[in-house]
Amino acid sequence: MITWAFIFEAPQTDPKTDRMDIARDGVRSIVVAVPEQAAVVQAALDLVAEGAQFIELCGGFEPVWAGRVVEATQGRVPVGTVGYATAAGCRSPHRRRGAIIARSTAEARPCCNC
């Protein structure tokens, strides 16, 4: 079975209980809410311990968190970030926040050239 996870931020949530776990046709999707961005690291470690093979972070996370998750998990799983774009061009929050693609904080780079 392929197991992947998506983590998003929502105030006053508990990642142990505020989550969905859906398994169908050999794919397990785990969606987890964290109360603040700093909580993403522990949530990711817990998900890897549960068998997550890759993790996707919501586009609302500041860029540094993808690198911190990679470092905390010691690169055992790929970590992706969601970006936002419109037909009129790239006008997403990453323009302000600088969304990244990273294998570590040292390698963080913008996700596009806008």
Residue pairs with C-beta under 8 A, 6 or more apart in sequence:
1 23
1 26
1 27
1 28
2 26
2 27
2 28
2 53
3 27
3 28
3 30
3 50
3 51
3 52
3 53
4 27
4 28
4 29
4 30
4 52
4 53
4 54
4 55
4 56
5 29
5 30
5 31
5 32
5 44
5 47
5 52
5 54
5 55
5 56
6 29
6 30
6 31
6 32
6 55
6 56
6 57
6 58
7 15
7 31
7 32
7 33
7 34
7 40
7 43
7 44
7 47
7 55
7 56
7 57
7 58
7 61
8 31
8 32
8 33
8 34
8 57
8 58
8 60
9 33
9 34
9 35
9 36
9 37
9 40
9 58
9 60
9 61
10 18
10 33
10 34
10 35
11 35
11 36
12 35
13 33
13 34
13 35
14 33
14 35
15 32
15 33
15 34
15 35
15 39
15 42
15 43
15 46
16 46
18 32
18 33
19 30
19 31
19 32
19 33
20 29
20 30
20 31
21 28
21 29
21 30
21 31
22 28
22 29
22 30
22 31
23 29
28 51
30 47
30 50
30 52
32 43
32 47
34 40
34 43
37 61
37 62
37 65
40 57
40 61
40 65
40 68
40 69
41 65
41 68
41 69
41 72
44 52
44 55
44 69
44 72
44 73
44 79
45 72
45 73
47 55
48 55
48 73
48 76
48 77
52 77
53 77
54 77
54 78
54 79
54 80
55 69
55 73
55 77
55 78
55 79
55 80
56 79
56 80
56 81
56 82
57 65
57 66
57 69
57 79
57 80
57 81
57 82
58 82
59 81
59 82
59 83
59 84
59 92
59 93
59 94
59 99
60 93
61 81
62 97
63 81
63 94
63 97
63 98
63 99
63 100
63 102
63 108
64 105
64 108
66 79
66 80
66 81
66 100
66 101
66 102
66 108
67 100
67 102
67 104
67 105
67 106
67 107
67 108
68 105
69 79
70 79
70 102
70 103
70 104
70 105
71 104
71 105
73 79
75 103
75 104
79 102
79 103
80 101
81 99
81 100
81 101
81 111
83 90
83 92
83 94
83 99
83 111
83 112
84 91
84 92
84 93
84 94
85 91
85 92
85 112
86 92
89 114
90 112
90 114
92 99
93 99
94 110
94 111
94 112
95 114
98 110
99 110
99 111
100 108
100 109
100 110
100 111
101 108
101 109
101 111
102 108
102 109
